[in-house]
């Protein structure tokens, strides 16, 4: 059974950093592109970024470019979202997504507030 578990969310102040992790199981993680999405109340879920399975190349949404970084450790079935210089508008529930599996994690809440 495909399973994704996110962790690392919390409450931080503007300008601070936070690292989210997603641990995958039940599928061939090393050949599956992985994405992070986020959703704020009243807004549609938006793509934060995607990391490929082979080269590890990453694409980012313009809103996080230069502040967020996605990486993966295939040997540990883990994908990480490093978030720096957080802004109040980054407040959202963040979801891990396995692209070929069409599977979502349960989400982890990130709140940026002074």
Residue pairs with C-beta under 8 A, 6 or more apart in sequence:
1 26
2 24
2 25
2 26
2 27
2 98
2 101
2 103
3 24
3 25
3 26
3 103
4 22
4 23
4 24
4 96
4 97
4 98
4 103
4 104
4 105
4 106
5 22
5 23
5 105
5 106
6 20
6 21
6 22
6 94
6 95
6 96
6 105
6 106
6 107
6 108
7 20
7 21
7 22
7 23
7 108
8 18
8 19
8 20
8 21
8 108
9 18
9 20
9 93
9 94
9 108
9 109
9 110
10 18
10 109
10 110
10 111
11 111
11 112
11 113
12 18
12 86
12 110
12 111
12 112
13 112
13 113
13 114
14 86
14 87
14 88
14 112
14 113
14 114
15 85
15 86
16 86
16 112
17 82
17 83
17 84
17 85
17 86
18 83
18 86
18 110
19 80
19 81
19 82
19 83
20 36
20 80
20 81
20 83
20 94
20 96
20 108
20 110
21 78
21 79
21 80
21 81
22 34
22 36
22 78
22 79
22 80
22 81
22 96
22 105
23 76
23 77
23 78
24 32
24 34
24 77
24 78
24 79
24 96
24 98
25 77
27 98
27 100
27 101
27 103
29 74
29 77
29 98
30 53
30 74
31 53
31 54
31 100
32 53
32 98
32 99
32 100
32 101
33 50
33 51
33 52
33 53
33 99
33 100
34 50
34 51
34 53
34 70
34 72
34 79
34 96
34 97
34 98
34 99
35 47
35 48
35 49
35 50
35 51
35 96
35 97
35 99
36 47
36 48
36 49
36 50
36 70
36 79
36 81
36 94
36 95
36 96
36 97
37 45
37 46
37 47
37 48
37 94
37 95
37 97
37 104
38 45
38 46
38 48
38 90
38 92
38 93
38 94
38 95
38 110
39 45
39 46
39 92
39 93
39 95
39 107
40 91
40 92
40 93
45 95
46 61
47 61
48 60
48 61
48 64
48 68
48 70
48 81
48 94
49 58
49 59
49 60
49 61
49 64
49 68
49 70
49 81
50 58
50 59
50 70
50 99
51 57
51 58
51 70
51 71
51 72
51 79
52 58
53 74
56 71
56 72
58 69
58 70
58 71
60 68
60 70
63 89
64 83
64 90
67 83
67 84
67 85
67 86
68 81
68 82
68 83
68 84
69 81
69 82
69 84
70 79
70 80
70 81
70 82
71 79
71 80
71 82
72 78
72 79
72 80
73 79
73 80
79 96
81 94
83 90
83 110
86 110
86 112
87 112
88 112
88 113
89 112
90 110
90 112
91 110
91 111
91 112
91 113
92 109
92 110
93 107
93 108
93 109
93 110
94 107
94 108
94 109
94 110
95 104
95 105
95 107
96 104
96 105
97 103
97 104
97 105
